[in-house]
Amino acid sequence: MEKHSAHDSVEGMYDKVKEDGMTNVHDRYDAMENVRCDFCAKGTRCNICSQGPCRIVDGVTERGVCGIDKDGMVMRNLLRVNSMGTSAYTYHANTTAKTLKATAEGKTIFDIEDEEKLNQLAERIGLDTSKDKYELASDLADFMLEEINRDSEETSEVLKKFAPESRQKVWDELDIAPGGPLHELMDVKTSVMTNVDSDYQSMALKTLRMGLATSYGSLTLLEEVQDILFGTAEPHEAEVDMGILDPDYVNILPNGHEPFMGAALIKIARRDEVQEKAKEVGAKGIHIVGSIETGQELMQRFETDDVFVGLTGNWLNEEYVLATGAVDAFVADMNCTVPTAGEYAEKYNSKIIPVTKLVNIPGVDHDINYKPEKAEEQAMEIIKRAIENFKKRKGKETTVPENKQDIVTGFSPKAVVEALGGTLDPLLEHIQNGNIKGIVALVSCTTLDNGPQDETTIKVAEELIKRDILVLSAGCGNAGLQVGGLTSLDAVEKAGEGLTAVCEALEVPPVLSFGTCTDTGRLINLVSTVADALDVDPTQLPVAVTAPEYMEQKATIAAVAAIGYGLYTHVSPTPPVTGSENVVKLLTEDVEELTGGKLAVGDDPVTIVDGIEDHIDKKREELGL
């Protein structure tokens, strides 16, 4: 029997939707296998002008009509893809800044939940901390918007404040120290037009520069400000997988990548009078249920209770979650809502409610666009529509898998330090004595291109912890590991002897749930903190990055940011660059001489971890550990 997913809940729901005759992501993938284009897979295809599409074939067509060679074509395609990731992350950052500004002015349902972090961050970037918290928050929002829009002829102020001096020196020498992400994006999008930049080496440097602009100009402040608004993540228990859905409740699923509407829904749904409205129509109450990255953002910062009940899983689950028939409102923010959601909602008695101007789904009405000042009003309208949907679906068939998984979530740099007793010293001691051989950030999507859903991710993580390598997980891959049981305390049984001793002493899992793909900047800054504590350059540390199942554009720019920072960065499946030997060599070998980082590829979990472990062992030896 063909396996579709590492998760039993998805396997069972696949059978249901197949029986119901519904299109689904797994069958669509299988169908696409028969018509794939080898030129696209290698990156040697281009259709950006009217003379195309062009395809380069060694010995037949060495250049596109415009004259670009395969090196330039491959790198230009990669740079174009990466630019979409920068754009999406920056959109999220811009919305975060506007939400902070409106909150500081008293115009939202939100408040300043972590005043200590506000003061620490403001002091670090040079703001006047003598002001009250709302004036200071307003200044921080202004600074964040200024940083996002900083001219590319200037250097990012956040980079200056957060990046190690040793790294800044390298970036200055390479001329890749960026300005603000929007201006870097403008430069890149112009460069990748026909007949502008056709030099693959030049475009490679622009890719690295844009990655750093994304990490510092968009992501670093984004997560810190969300902590300020909703509270900094602290470790706590939660439940995940589809079994958390209860058909007797009005179930509202915030889905996407931004926490704002989800946070508003939690706050309002916790009001007794709002719960009563659901009970009046025969429901037991209202549940807010996290979905994909929005769910991760919420789980990091909100304790689960009888209102906010946990997370269903990652983006490949969406059709199957809707097929349970137990979802009353699927609330779609800026990222990762599948185009078939409307068909599934109609079939399985649900309602899709986009809440951003970016998202439109065939057959779905769209009349709510998140505005910070209107968050309370908009959340109330969503709850009203969800209750109305419950009235219509009550008594109709539902199919909810029984699968649930207990996890520990809520790890952040602050939480990691607190778990260590308030200082990094215990972590450094464990690294020095070999109990923790190294640290790997697993920041991944989920894809079907290298096997069943989440299977590669789970096997890579299992192989890492077996070798005493601590894993910090983020992104849709984090949900895969959560549902797969690796962020639970019981997972210590799969860890090596040294890592087991550390986990048991600290009462933490061997895979620490670190959040979403937007935590890339936070992870990089944690590496900087460890490097500062050891008084070494970050490239000397026994650390690495892996994306065992990357899927889309935000993942590729996050990988480029890690390479630009100087980290060994593995991705699977192999990106569409193999059509150019020069580009492959540059990314996997030559760039290491420039930044200290490099790209590694490969799909076999043991081979992947062999490469990571070899890198970590080399760094340990160089440090004399």
FIGULUM-652125 format. One record per residue (C-alpha): x, y, z; residue in three letters. Coordinates in pm, whole numbers, plus 32768, in hexadecimal, padded with zeros to 4 digits. Example, Ala and Ser with C-alpha at 12.3 -4.5 7.8 and 13.67 -1.06 7.14 Angstrom:
84CE7E3E830CALA/85577F9682CASER/
END
This chain:
800080008000MET/808A81537F9BGLU/80E8823380BFLYS/807F83A080A4HIS/80E1843281F4SER/81A983E9832CALA/806A843183F3HIS/7F5283358428ASP/7E4C844A8436SER/7E9F84B982D4VAL/7EA983548252GLU/7D4A831782D5GLY/7CC0845E824DMET/7D5F841C80F9TYR/7C8C82E280DCASP/7B5483AD812ELYS/7B8984C28030VAL/7BEB83BF7F2ALYS/7AA783067F69GLU/79EA844F7F53ASP/7A8084927DFBGLY/7B3285D17E66MET/7C6E86587DC7THR/7D8A864A7EC4ASN/7EF486B27EDCVAL/7F7F85507ED4HIS/7EC884E27D9AASP/7F1E862B7CF0ARG/808E85F27D3DTYR/808484957CA9ASP/7FDB85197B6EALA/80DF862B7B47MET/81FA852D7B4CGLU/819584C979EAASN/81B786237951VAL/82DE86C77A02ARG/83D387987935CYS/8541873D7960ASP/85AB889B78F4PHE/84E289377A0DCYS/857488407B06ALA/86D588A57AA0LYS/868D8A1B7A8EGLY/86DE8A34791ATHR/85908ABC78A8ARG/85268C29788FCYS/83E28CD27822ASN/84058E3578A8ILE/83FA8EDC7752CYS/83288EB27618SER/84438E02755EGLN/84298CD67644GLY/83FD8BE476D4PRO/85698B8C76A0CYS/86108A467702ARG/87858A06770AILE/880488B27699VAL/8977886676A4ASP/89FF88407543GLY/88BD88BB74A5VAL/88528A0D7531THR/895F8AAB7609GLU/88AB8BF97642ARG/874F8C8A7657GLY/86D48D6F753FVAL/874A8EA07602CYS/88A58E077624GLY/88A08D997790ILE/89658C5B77D6ASP/88FE8B3B78B7LYS/89BD8BC579E4ASP/89078D0F79D3GLY/87B68C6F798BMET/87CC8B7E7AB1VAL/883C8C877BA9MET/873F8D837B2BARG/86268C877B5DASN/86A08C417CBELEU/86B68DB37D0DLEU/85558DEE7C8AARG/84CC8CD87D69VAL/85878D5F7E97ASN/84FE8EBB7E61SER/839D8E3A7EA1MET/840E8DB67FF3GLY/84A18F068051THR/83618FB27FE4SER/82858ECC80B7ALA/835B8EEA81F0TYR/8368906381C8THR/81EF9079819CTYR/81CA8FC382E9HIS/82CA90A8838DALA/821991DD8309ASN/80CB91628392THR/8173911F84E2THR/81FB928184F1ALA/80A79317849BLYS/8003923F85A6THR/80FE92B586ABLEU/80C894208644LYS/7F4E9405865EALA/7F69935087ACTHR/804F945F8835ALA/7F43955B87D6GLU/7E3894948890GLY/7D7B94388754LYS/7D8392BA8765THR/7D0C919B883EILE/7E7C914E8888PHE/7F6B91DA898EASP/80DC91DE89E8ILE/8103908A8A8EGLU/827F90808AB1ASP/82F191D78B24GLU/844591508B8DGLU/848F90DD8A2ALYS/8412922989A2LEU/850D92E48A7BASN/862A91F58A2DGLN/85EE920888B7LEU/85C2938188BBALA/870693AE897BGLU/87C192CC888CARG/875A9395875BILE/878F94E38805GLY/863195618855LEU/85DF963E8980ASP/857395468A8ETHR/850D96588B83SER/83BE96708ACFLYS/828B95B08B42ASP/824B94608AA0LYS/814F94DC89A3TYR/822695FE8929GLU/834E95128918LEU/8284940F8859ALA/821D951E8762SER/83889580872EASP/83E6941486FALEU/82D593EC85F5ALA/83559522853FASP/84B8949A854BPHE/8443934C84C2MET/838E93EF839FLEU/84BE94C8835AGLU/859D9395835EGLU/84BD92D8826BILE/84CB9402817DASN/863C945B81ACARG/86EF94B28068ASP/87D293A57FDDSER/88ED94A27FD5GLU/88E594A28153GLU/89309380823FTHR/882192E08311SER/8821936F8470GLU/879E922584FBVAL/88C0916E8459LEU/89B3926284FBLYS/891992248652LYS/88E390AA8640PHE/89EB9014855BALA/8B448FB785E3PRO/8C5790A9857AGLU/8D198F8A84DESER/8BF48F4283F7ARG/8BBD90AF83A3GLN/8D2790CD8337LYS/8CFC8FA88245VAL/8BBC903A81B4TRP/8C5791918188ASP/8D7B90F880C9GLU/8C88903F7FE5LEU/8BA591727FC7ASP/8A7890A78036ILE/8A2491678176ALA/88BE91C68119PRO/87D692E9814DGLY/866392B7818AGLY/85B5918980F2PRO/84C1924D801ALEU/85D693107F6CHIS/86AD91D87F48GLU/857C912E7EB2LEU/854C924F7DBFMET/86B792317D50ASP/869A90B97D21VAL/854E90BA7C69LYS/85E091B87B75THR/872290EF7B50SER/866D8FB17AE9VAL/85B6905579C7MET/861E8FF97867THR/876E908D7802ASN/87C991267952VAL/88A590447A28ASP/89168F077975SER/8A528EBE7A42ASP/8A138D947B26TYR/8B1F8DFF7C20GLN/8A8C8F5B7C3ESER/89308ECB7C70MET/89B68DD77D74ALA/8A3A8EF97E43LEU/88EB8FAA7E1FLYS/88418E6D7E9BTHR/891D8E657FD1LEU/88E48FD7800BARG/876D8FAE7FF1MET/877A8E8880E2GLY/88288F5E81E8LEU/8731907A81ABALA/86168F8481ECTHR/86B18EF58328SER/8704904183CATYR/861B913C8324GLY/84E09066832FSER/84FC8F3B8418LEU/85C98FAB8545THR/84DA90BD85B5LEU/83A39002853FLEU/83B88EEF8644GLU/84358FD78757GLU/830F90C28722VAL/82168FA2871DGLN/82A78F3F8870ASP/827290A288E9ILE/8107909B8875LEU/80A38F3C88E1PHE/81A88ECF89DEGLY/82F68E2189B3THR/82E08CAA8980ALA/830F8BCE8AB2GLU/83148A4F8AB6PRO/81C089B18AF3HIS/80FF88798A98GLU/80048868897BALA/7F5487728896GLU/7F73874B871DVAL/7EDD868185FDASP/7D7C866F8573MET/7CED85BF86A2GLY/7CDA870D875AILE/7BAD87678680LEU/7A658732873AASP/7931873C8655PRO/785487A98778ASP/790888F98787TYR/790E8A21869CVAL/7A6B89EB860CASN/7B278B188584ILE/7C7A8AD784E0LEU/7D668C0084ADPRO/7E458B90838CASN/7F778C2B82EBGLY/80A78CDE8377HIS/80348E11843BGLU/7FB38DF985A2PRO/7EE88F3A85B0PHE/7D898EC8855CMET/7DC18D828614GLY/7E2C8E3E874CALA/7CF88F1B8737ALA/7C198DE88710LEU/7CB18D448845ILE/7C838E7C8917LYS/7B178EA588B0ILE/7ABD8D3488BEALA/7B328D2C8A29ARG/7A178E1A8A86ARG/78FA8D698B36ASP/77EE8E268A78GLU/78868DBC892BVAL/78918C4E8994GLN/77238C6E89F6GLU/76C58CD68894LYS/77498B888817ALA/76968AC58928LYS/754F8B6C88CBGLU/75578ABC8778VAL/75A88967880CGLY/77238968880BALA/77F189188940LYS/78B48A578904GLY/79B88AEF881BILE/7B0D8A5987D7HIS/7C2A8B14872EILE/7D068A148681VAL/7E588A7185EFGLY/7EB48A0C848CSER/80128A0D83F4ILE/80F38B3B843FGLU/7FE78C1B84D1THR/7F9F8B0085C1GLY/81118AEA8619GLN/811F8C60865FGLU/7FF38C408745LEU/806F8B0587F4MET/81BA8BAD883EGLN/81128CC888FBARG/7FBC8C4F8974PHE/7F858B388A70GLU/7E8C8A3789F8THR/7D4A8A1D8AC1ASP/7BD989D48A87ASP/7BD08AE18976VAL/7D1E8AD388C0PHE/7D51895F8899VAL/7E8E892C87CBGLY/7F0088EE8665LEU/7E8488078550THR/7FC587F28484GLY/807688888356ASN/800388FB81FFTRP/7FE6879F8162LEU/7ED687558264ASN/7DEB886C81FAGLU/7D0687AD810CGLU/7CED868B8200TYR/7CA187718327VAL/7B84880D8261LEU/7B0D86B081FDALA/7AC9865C836ATHR/798A87278349GLY/79D187C2849EALA/7A5F89128430VAL/79738A3A8442ASP/7A5E8B5183DBALA/7BAE8B2C832EPHE/7C488C85835CVAL/7D4C8CBE824CALA/7E5A8DC18280ASP/7F7D8E16819AMET/80228CC6814FASN/7FDD8B5A80F6CYS/7E6A8B2A80C0THR/7E378A257FB0VAL/7D728A867E77PRO/7C8189627EACTHR/7C0F89E28001ALA/7ACA8A6A7F74GLY/7A6A891B7ED7GLU/7AB58867801CTYR/79F0896080E9ALA/78C18934800BGLU/78D787B98016LYS/7917879C818CTYR/783988AF821CASN/794489AF8270SER/79828B1E8228LYS/7AC48BB981A4ILE/7AFD8D1D821FILE/7C298DD18185PRO/7CA28EEA8268VAL/7DA78F92818CTHR/7DA29044803ELYS/7EA58F4A7FC2LEU/7DD18E107FD2VAL/7CB78DC07EE3ASN/7C2D8C607EB3ILE/7B4D8BF27D90PRO/79E28BEF7DFAGLY/7A238C9E7F46VAL/79998DF57FA3ASP/7A9A8EE8802CHIS/7A32901880F5ASP/7B1B901E8225ILE/7C7C90AA8212ASN/7D3990B5835CTYR/7D66921383E4LYS/7E029237853EPRO/7D03933C85A1GLU/7BE29259853BLYS/7C6B910F85C3ALA/7B6590EF86D5GLU/7A43914485F0GLU/7AC3905984DFGLN/7AFD8F3A85D3ALA/799A8F638659MET/79148F4E84F5GLU/79DC8E0F84B7ILE/79538D7185F3ILE/77F18DD3858DLYS/781D8D2C843AARG/78B58BF684D8ALA/778C8BD385C4ILE/769F8BF6849DGLU/77628AE683E8ASN/77488A018517PHE/75CE8A268511LYS/75CC89AB83A7LYS/76C1888983D5ARG/763C88108525LYS/75CE86A88507GLY/7682866B83BELYS/779085648395GLU/78E985A78422THR/7A2184CF840CTHR/7B278534850AVAL/7C5A84588540PRO/7C9E83FB86A9GLU/7E11844F868FASN/7E9D8545878ELYS/8002858387FAGLN/807B862C893AASP/819D871888FDILE/826F882489A3VAL/827F896C88E5THR/82D98AD78925GLY/84548ADB890EPHE/84F68C2788B8SER/86588CAB88F7PRO/85E38D2D8A48LYS/85358BE58A9BALA/86698B1C8A3CVAL/87418BEE8B22VAL/86428BD48C3EGLU/86338A5A8C13ALA/87AC8A5C8C43LEU/878D8B178D8DGLY/87A28C7C8D09GLY/88F28C678C58THR/89898BC58B24LEU/8AA28B2C8BF3ASP/89FD89D58C1EPRO/89BE89BE8AA6LEU/8B258A1A8A5CLEU/8BA1891B8B59GLU/8ACD88098ABDHIS/8B5388638964ILE/8CB8886689E7GLN/8C9D87148A95ASN/8BE88676896EGLY/8A98862B8A10ASN/8A15870F88FFILE/8AEF86D487CFLYS/8A5587F98715GLY/891488B586CBILE/884488A7858DVAL/872C89948530ALA/862788CF8470LEU/856489DE83B8VAL/8492893182B3SER/834D892581F2CYS/82AE87DB8192THR/82A7874E8032THR/825486107F77LEU/837F862E7E92ASP/846585537F64ASN/836E84587FF4GLY/8236844880CDPRO/81D4857F8191GLN/82CF85CB82A9ASP/837B84778293GLU/84CF85068230THR/84B386188336THR/84678520844CILE/857C843083E5LYS/867E854983D0VAL/862085C7852AALA/862A846785BBGLU/8782842E8525GLU/8802857985ADLEU/879285448714ILE/881083DC870CLYS/8969847486D1ARG/894A856787F8ASP/88FC8692871AILE/87F5877C87AFLEU/86E587E986B9VAL/8632893986BALEU/8504891585D6SER/84398A1F8522ALA/834B8A3E83FCGLY/825A893C8371CYS/8368883C83B9GLY/8337888F8527ASN/81CC881E850FALA/824386DF8468GLY/83298699858FLEU/821B86F9868AGLN/8115861085F6VAL/822A850E85CDGLY/826D85178745GLY/83D185A18743LEU/838486DE8808THR/82F486148929SER/83B685B38A62LEU/839384448A02ASP/846A848388CDALA/859D847E89ACVAL/85928303897FGLU/860C833C881ALYS/872F841E887EALA/889A83C188B1GLY/8928838A8A0CGLU/89BB84E68A34GLY/888C85A389B2LEU/87A884C68A85THR/8863852E8BBFALA/883B869E8B65VAL/86C9867F8B13CYS/867B85BE8C51GLU/873786B88D27ALA/868687E38C89LEU/8537872F8C53GLU/852A87918AE3VAL/84FA86C789A3PRO/8623868188BBPRO/8571874F87AFVAL/851788AC8829LEU/83E589448784SER/84688A9B8721PHE/83438B1C8655GLY/83158B7784E8THR/83E38BC083B3CYS/83E28D2E841ETHR/84C08CC58542ASP/85E98CAA8453THR/86668DFF84C3GLY/863B8DA1862FARG/86FD8C5C85FBLEU/881A8D178552ILE/88248E0D8673ASN/88338CEC876CLEU/89648C6886B2VAL/89FC8DC586CESER/89BD8DC48845THR/8A6A8C738870VAL/8B8E8CE78799ALA/8BB28E22886AASP/8BB28D5289AAALA/8CCE8C7B8920LEU/8D7F8DA88884ASP/8D8B8D05872BVAL/8D038D4E85D3ASP/8BB38C9E859APRO/8C478BD58479THR/8D298B268577GLN/8C078A90863ALEU/8B9089248621PRO/8A3F898B8594VAL/89858954844DALA/8835898983A4VAL/8759888B82F4THR/861988AB822BALA/85CB873B81E6PRO/8488878A812BGLU/849688EE80ADTYR/837189497FCEMET/83548AB77F74GLU/83EF8C0C7F4AGLN/84098C7580B6LYS/84D58B3E80FCALA/85D38B857FEBTHR/861A8CEA805CILE/863B8C7281C5ALA/873C8B72814EALA/87F88C818091VAL/87F88D5981CAALA/88978C3C828DALA/89A18C098180ILE/89E58D7E8177GLY/8A068D8082F1TYR/8B078C6982D6GLY/8A538B27832DLEU/8A5C89CC8297TYR/88FE89B38204THR/885F88738184HIS/8726887580ACVAL/8654875F8016SER/85D7872E7F0CPRO/86EF87B57E30THR/869C89167DB4PRO/867989537C3DPRO/87E589B37C05VAL/888188747B7ETHR/887788F47A18GLY/89AB89C77A64SER/8AE789227AE4GLU/8B738A797B3AASN/8A468ADA7C0EVAL/8A4E898A7CC2VAL/8BC289B27D0ALYS/8B918B167D81LEU/8A7B8AB97E76LEU/8B1189757EF8THR/8C8589CE7EFAGLU/8CF78B2A7E94ASP/8C0D8BF07F76VAL/8CB38B5280A6GLU/8DED8C188053GLU/8D1C8D55804ELEU/8C2E8D3F8178THR/8C8D8BFB822AGLY/8B3C8B5F81D6GLY/8ADA8A7280C1LYS/89B789AF8030LEU/899D8837805BALA/889C875C7FABVAL/882485F67FC7GLY/86E485378012ASP/8754840780DDASP/873484538253PRO/886B839382BEVAL/893E843181ACTHR/88B4858A8203ILE/891385628370VAL/8A6684CC8318ASP/8AB686128265GLY/8A3986E58385ILE/8AF686178486GLU/8C38862983BBASP/8C1587A483B7HIS/8BD087B0852DILE/8CF686C8857CASP/8DDA87A584AALYS/8D6D88DD8567LYS/8D97882E86B7ARG/8EF687C3865AGLU/8F52892385EAGLU/8ED789AA873ALEU/8F98889F87F5GLY/8E5E87FB8882LEU/
END
